[in-house]
Amino acid sequence: MPLYEYGCKDCGHEFELMQKMSDPSPSNCVKCNGPNIEKLMSSGSFHLKGGGWYSDGYSKDKKPASCDTTKAPTCGGCPAA
């Protein structure tokens, strides 16, 4: 279920509600019981960090895997061998 953030225009209190998309917005503030509630816009909590799938699989700057020179004589898959 999505988490929605609301703010009260009367007392300034901000609160979160976990509710279905089909549920109605709250009609009163949970702190002062005031009727002036507005839905707030908040940033998402999903962040991509590190190398990940994009830079590994879809990046234009594909770098060839470096060859381990200590295993070069025994490595059958190295093009330099």
Sequence and secondary structure as in RCSB ss.txt:
>XXXX:A:sequence
MPLYEYGCKDCGHEFELMQKMSDPSPSNCVKCNGPNIEKLMSSGSFHLKGGGWYSDGYSKDKKPASCDTTKAPTC
GGCPAA
>XXXX:A:secstr
  EEEEEETTT  EEEEE  TTS   SS TTT  S EEE     S    SSHHIIIII S        TTSTTT 
SS TT 
